[in-house]
Amino acid sequence: IIITAYLPIFTLQRVEGRLFKPMAWTVSFALLGALIFSMLIAPVLTSFVYSRHVREWRNPGMTLMTNLYHKALRQAIQFRSVTLAVAAGALAVSAYLAFSGIIGSEFLPHLDEGAVWARGTLAPSTGPTEGTRIMDQARIIFASFPEVTQVVSQVGRPDDGTDVAGFFNTEYFIDLKPREQWRPIFHQNKEALIAAMDYQVEKIPGALWNFSQPIADNMEEAVSGVKGQLAIKVFGDDLKKLESTGDQIVKVLRTVDGIADLGLFRVIGQPNLEFAVDLDQTARHGINVAAVQDAVETAVGGKAVSQVLQGEQRYDLVVRYQQPYRENKQAIENIRIVGPSGERVSLAQLCKVQVLDGASEIYREASSRYVAIKYSVPVRDLGSTVEDAMRKVSQQVKLPEGYHIDWAGEYESQKRSSKRLMVVVPITLLVIFVILFTMFKSFKWVMLIFANVAMAPIGGLVALLATGTHFSVSSGVGFLALFGVSVQTGVIMLEYINQLRARGHDILDAAIRGSIERLRPISMTMLVASIGLLPAALSRGIGSDSQRPFAIVIVGGLVAALILGVFLLPTLYVWVAGDRDVLPAAEAHEIEEE
């Protein structure tokens, strides 16, 4: 059953699948190994280790807990309405915590890599000299923080050509000291340190800044295709309309609480020299448009007129004007074209020449143009922040006809994984239902176990709320594991109660005695799992962020499930059990012992 509860993890894709599938495989094989050991090896070892006259040692602590539990259980069964009211209240609190948004949601917890990756985006027309100057200025600012050990910067694209960025793109690797060595003003809070860095570099005019981490930055760009933690993509045909719509969205997003590192990746801003051919003038001089285009292409860009052979290699021989005759607007306007009558006509006479802002680069996805808006959510939870932003943008921004918006990045991944789990989890519950029904051959007993499992989430949700942890894929995986363990403990108790009834005990006596007899194995199962995961739940070291929500959910959920389950299941059993119940056949030696 526990392995079945892990089935949804095997369906996870992309980043979340790579993180949690190895854990699911490890747990599954460990459980299979434990099953084989308990059925085949443990009985053999026990026959050698224990003698025939073994006496059980009564643990005083366990005896005291059992006596207290016996009295409390009788009270819970006697005052059934109170017990059921407490269970219903716990279920209502679980529903409120799960659906009210008070806990918050995110895709995956952000791992602390012990470093910062900063990116400064300049104007698209920025050249190498200006890009290098701003890069040096920003590097000095970052290195001035005592918390920083080193700063490595780059401008433009990498040497291997894997990135198409121009000199307007500057990036910085900022290595940090251990948090214990930071100044007290930051309280070992990385977000506070980043905010201080951002405040200083924002003084550099004309730059948009984005802060992430080295590995996270690569993952975020791979997911969304945009250099930023989160992105909004506005799709359409006209670049000017796209930028105008993007400006409107940025203006609206500035009013959303929790959004930071906000900026529009502009595609227009590269100065272009545009030649608009005057058809009247070309007709007057007897020159066709193709001749004008060829003149511009040959003079400025160059034209292949022959090939040079070097062994098996071939190279185009390109001719074009010397640099003094094509280095500026006036020189290009003076390029002469020979007309049919032999006269030489300048391009300025045949064309309207003007300098306009054109596209420095054009982003495309699925053969459609788009502009990107990058932002981050460093403090507030991702889910509620993006939903607030979506609501405000839909209300205040009117898109041109044929244009649409995609909310990309982590939010898109969160919705994708949630959508998949919404399909897979009900299927998994159905499989568990079939397994339990095959075992008990009674719909009543299966629903009784599921009612007990419904109490498990309250502890995990309260633990998330108390620790300030947002609901994520990691905590969702923890709930799946929690459901599996809760089903197992319910089966342990219910199966033994039914065995006692098959031996001749009445319903009340079987429920009380069975619960008391199964208290120790159930407590040991849950407490061992809780104690084992407690270090992971309390860890604050580098790399612990992804597993902490998983451990927090299981520890909190198991504690609550133990406290509530050992009272609720017997109470419900006494309430719903009857003389016509389906019970297992009592074994002969068990009847003789009675």
Residue pairs with C-beta under 8 A, 6 or more apart in sequence:
1 432
1 435
1 436
1 484
1 487
1 488
1 491
2 27
2 31
2 481
2 484
2 485
2 487
2 488
3 27
3 28
3 31
3 32
3 484
4 428
4 431
4 432
4 435
4 484
5 428
5 432
5 480
5 481
5 483
5 484
5 487
6 24
6 27
6 28
6 480
6 481
6 484
7 424
7 428
7 431
8 421
8 424
8 425
8 428
8 480
9 20
9 21
9 23
9 24
9 477
9 480
10 21
10 24
11 420
11 421
11 424
12 20
12 21
12 417
12 420
12 473
13 416
13 417
13 420
14 223
14 413
15 108
15 219
15 223
15 413
16 107
16 108
16 413
16 417
16 473
19 108
19 473
19 474
19 546
20 473
20 474
20 477
23 477
27 481
62 520
65 519
65 523
66 516
66 519
66 520
69 515
69 516
69 519
69 566
70 512
70 516
72 567
73 512
73 515
73 516
73 566
73 567
73 570
74 512
76 82
76 83
76 567
76 570
76 571
77 83
77 508
77 511
77 512
77 570
77 571
77 574
80 571
80 574
80 575
83 567
83 568
83 571
84 568
84 571
84 572
86 564
87 455
87 564
87 568
90 455
90 458
90 560
90 564
91 454
91 455
91 458
93 458
93 461
93 462
94 454
94 457
94 458
94 461
96 102
97 103
97 458
97 461
97 462
97 464
97 465
98 457
98 461
101 383
101 384
102 465
103 381
103 461
103 464
103 465
103 469
103 470
103 471
104 380
104 381
104 382
104 383
104 384
104 470
104 471
105 381
105 382
105 383
105 384
105 414
105 470
105 471
105 472
106 381
106 382
106 383
106 410
106 414
106 470
106 471
106 472
107 382
107 410
107 411
107 413
107 414
107 417
107 472
107 473
108 410
108 472
108 473
108 474
108 546
109 469
109 470
109 472
109 474
109 545
109 546
109 548
109 549
110 213
110 216
110 545
111 213
111 215
111 216
111 542
111 543
111 545
111 546
112 190
112 213
112 542
112 543
112 545
113 213
113 214
113 215
113 216
113 542
114 175
114 176
114 178
114 542
115 173
115 174
115 175
115 176
115 213
115 214
116 172
116 174
116 176
116 190
116 193
116 194
116 197
116 211
116 212
116 213
117 171
117 172
117 173
117 174
117 211
117 212
117 213
117 214
117 216
117 217
118 138
118 142
118 171
118 172
118 174
118 197
118 201
118 209
118 210
118 211
118 212
119 169
119 170
119 171
119 172
119 209
119 210
119 211
119 212
119 217
119 227
120 134
120 135
120 138
120 169
120 170
120 171
120 172
120 201
120 204
120 207
120 208
120 209
121 168
121 169
121 170
121 207
121 208
121 209
121 210
121 227
121 263
121 265
122 130
122 131
122 134
122 167
122 168
122 169
122 170
122 206
122 207
123 168
123 206
123 266
123 269
124 166
124 168
124 266
124 267
124 268
124 269
124 270
124 360
124 361
125 168
125 269
125 270
125 271
125 360
126 134
126 166
126 167
126 168
127 167
128 155
128 156
128 167
130 167
131 155
131 156
131 167
131 168
131 169
131 170
132 155
134 170
134 204
134 207
135 153
135 154
135 155
135 170
135 172
136 153
137 204
138 153
138 170
138 172
138 201
138 204
138 207
139 151
139 153
139 172
141 197
141 200
141 201
142 148
142 151
142 172
142 174
142 197
142 201
143 150
143 151
144 200
145 193
145 196
145 197
146 177
146 183
147 176
147 177
147 181
147 182
147 183
147 186
147 193
148 174
148 175
148 176
148 177
149 175
149 176
149 177
150 174
150 175
151 172
151 173
151 174
151 175
152 172
152 173
153 170
153 171
153 172
153 173
154 170
154 171
155 167
155 169
155 170
155 171
156 165
156 166
156 167
156 169
157 163
157 164
157 165
157 166
157 169
163 169
164 361
166 360
166 361
168 360
169 227
170 207
173 214
174 197
176 190
176 193
179 188
179 190
180 188
182 188
182 193
185 192
186 192
186 193
186 196
191 378
191 379
194 211
194 378
197 211
198 209
198 211
198 260
198 261
201 207
201 209
202 209
208 263
208 264
209 261
209 263
210 227
210 228
210 229
210 261
210 263
210 374
210 376
211 261
211 376
212 220
212 228
212 229
212 376
216 229
217 227
220 228
220 229
220 230
220 409
220 410
221 227
221 228
223 408
223 409
223 410
223 412
223 413
224 230
224 231
224 408
224 409
224 412
225 231
225 363
225 365
225 372
225 408
226 233
226 265
226 372
226 374
226 408
226 409
227 265
227 374
228 261
228 263
228 372
228 374
228 375
228 376
228 409
229 261
229 374
229 375
229 376
229 377
229 409
229 410
230 374
230 375
230 376
230 377
230 382
230 386
230 407
230 408
230 409
230 410
230 411
231 372
231 373
231 374
231 375
231 407
231 408
231 409
232 249
232 372
232 373
232 375
232 393
232 405
232 406
232 407
232 408
233 363
233 365
233 370
233 371
233 372
233 373
233 405
233 406
233 408
234 242
234 245
234 246
234 249
234 370
234 371
234 372
234 373
234 399
234 403
234 404
234 405
235 365
235 368
235 369
235 370
235 403
235 404
235 405
235 406
236 242
236 245
236 368
236 369
236 370
236 399
236 400
236 402
236 403
236 404
237 369
237 402
238 400
239 267
239 268
239 359
239 362
239 369
239 371
240 268
241 400
241 403
242 267
242 369
242 370
242 371
242 403
243 264
243 266
243 267
243 268
243 371
245 371
245 397
245 399
245 400
245 403
246 264
246 371
246 373
247 264
248 396
248 397
249 373
249 393
249 397
249 405
250 262
250 263
250 264
250 373
252 389
252 392
252 393
252 396
252 397
253 259
253 262
253 373
253 375
253 389
253 392
253 393
254 262
255 392
256 385
256 388
256 389
256 392
257 380
257 385
257 388
258 377
258 379
258 380
258 385
259 375
259 376
259 377
259 385
259 389
260 375
260 376
260 377
260 378
260 379
261 374
261 375
261 376
261 378
262 373
262 374
262 375
263 373
263 374
263 375
264 371
264 372
264 373
265 363
265 371
265 372
265 373
265 374
266 360
266 371
267 359
267 360
267 361
267 362
267 363
267 371
268 357
268 358
268 359
268 360
269 357
269 360
270 357
270 358
270 359
270 360
271 355
271 356
271 357
271 358
272 355
272 356
272 357
272 358
273 329
273 332
273 353
273 354
273 355
274 353
274 354
274 355
274 356
274 358
275 292
275 296
275 347
275 351
275 352
275 353
276 351
276 352
276 353
276 354
277 289
277 292
277 293
277 350
277 351
278 350
278 351
278 352
279 289
281 349
281 350
282 288
282 289
282 292
282 350
285 339
285 343
285 345
285 349
285 350
286 339
286 340
286 341
287 337
287 339
287 340
287 345
287 350
291 337
292 337
292 347
292 350
292 351
294 303
295 335
295 337
295 347
296 332
296 335
296 347
297 303
298 319
298 320
298 321
299 320
299 321
299 325
299 326
299 332
299 335
300 320
300 321
300 326
300 332
301 320
302 318
302 319
302 320
303 318
303 319
303 320
304 316
304 317
304 318
305 317
305 318
305 319
306 316
306 317
307 314
307 315
307 316
307 317
308 314
308 315
308 316
308 317
320 326
321 335
324 331
325 331
325 334
325 335
326 332
326 335
329 353
329 355
332 347
332 353
333 346
333 347
333 348
333 353
334 346
334 347
334 348
335 346
335 347
336 344
336 345
336 346
337 344
337 345
337 346
337 347
337 350
338 344
338 345
339 345
347 353
362 369
363 369
363 370
363 371
363 372
364 370
370 406
377 385
377 386
381 470
382 410
382 411
382 414
382 470
383 411
383 414
383 470
383 471
386 407
386 411
390 407
393 405
399 405
406 412
414 472
414 473
417 473
421 476
425 480
428 480
432 487
433 446
433 450
436 445
436 446
436 449
436 487
436 491
437 443
437 446
439 491
440 446
440 494
440 495
440 498
440 582
441 582
442 581
442 582
444 576
444 581
445 494
445 498
445 581
445 582
448 490
448 494
448 569
448 572
448 573
448 576
449 487
449 490
449 491
449 494
449 569
451 568
451 569
451 572
452 486
452 489
452 490
452 561
452 565
452 568
452 569
452 572
453 483
453 486
453 487
453 490
455 486
455 560
455 561
455 564
455 565
455 568
456 479
456 482
456 483
456 486
456 557
456 558
456 560
456 561
456 565
457 479
457 482
457 557
458 557
458 560
458 564
459 556
459 557
459 558
459 559
459 560
459 561
460 475
460 478
460 479
460 482
460 552
460 553
460 554
460 556
460 557
460 560
461 556
462 556
462 560
463 469
463 552
463 553
463 555
463 556
463 557
464 470
464 471
464 475
464 549
464 552
464 553
464 556
466 556
467 552
469 475
469 548
469 549
469 552
470 549
471 549
472 549
474 546
474 547
474 548
474 549
474 550
475 549
475 550
475 552
475 553
477 550
478 549
478 550
478 551
478 552
478 553
478 554
478 557
479 553
479 557
481 550
481 554
482 553
482 554
482 557
482 558
482 561
485 525
485 526
485 529
485 554
485 558
485 561
486 557
486 561
486 565
488 525
489 522
489 525
489 526
489 561
489 562
489 565
490 565
490 569
492 518
492 521
492 522
492 525
493 514
493 515
493 518
493 522
493 565
493 566
493 569
493 570
494 569
494 573
495 584
496 514
496 517
496 518
497 510
497 511
497 514
497 515
497 570
497 573
498 510
498 581
498 583
498 584
499 514
499 584
499 586
499 590
500 509
500 510
500 513
500 514
501 507
501 510
501 577
501 581
501 583
502 583
502 584
502 585
502 586
503 586
503 590
503 591
503 594
504 586
504 591
504 594
505 513
507 573
507 574
507 577
508 574
511 570
511 573
511 574
511 577
512 570
514 570
515 566
515 569
515 570
519 566
522 562
522 565
522 566
523 562
526 558
526 559
526 561
526 562
527 558
527 562
529 554
529 558
530 554
530 555
530 558
530 559
533 551
533 554
533 555
534 551
534 555
536 544
536 547
536 548
536 550
536 551
537 548
537 551
537 552
537 555
539 547
539 548
